Amino acid sequence: MPEKLKTLADFTLSHMHLNCSHCGRRGRYDVARLIEAHGAEMPIRDFIDTIGQSCHRWTHPADHQRCGLGCDALIYMFMPKPAADGYAEQMAQ
């Protein structure tokens, strides 16, 4: 069974910082305003896709020029903590 997508309501920081690892594009978004505008149940991935659609590298990717837009906080926010019960089992899946 696929894991449920993380939504804007699941984002625990007050601001979401997006950046592109390739071109340096970046932006800061107030999560409360995002929830007002898009709804709490909007998947974070869909929001990032919406922002990325204005990037030429996103809409016309080439092998050497793909868009690297993402949010670094997501890596740390949703990964299980190593000391948490069941960490090894989650990593094995």
Sequence and secondary structure as in RCSB ss.txt:
>XXXX:A:sequence
MPEKLKTLADFTLSHMHLNCSHCGRRGRYDVARLIEAHGAEMPIRDFIDTIGQSCHRWTHPADHQRCGLGCDALI
YMFMPKPAADGYAEQMAQ
>XXXX:A:secstr
      BGGG  SSEEEEEETTT  EEEEEHHHHHHHH TTSBHHHHHHHHHTT HHHHS  TT    EE HHHH
HHHS  TTSTTHHHHHH 
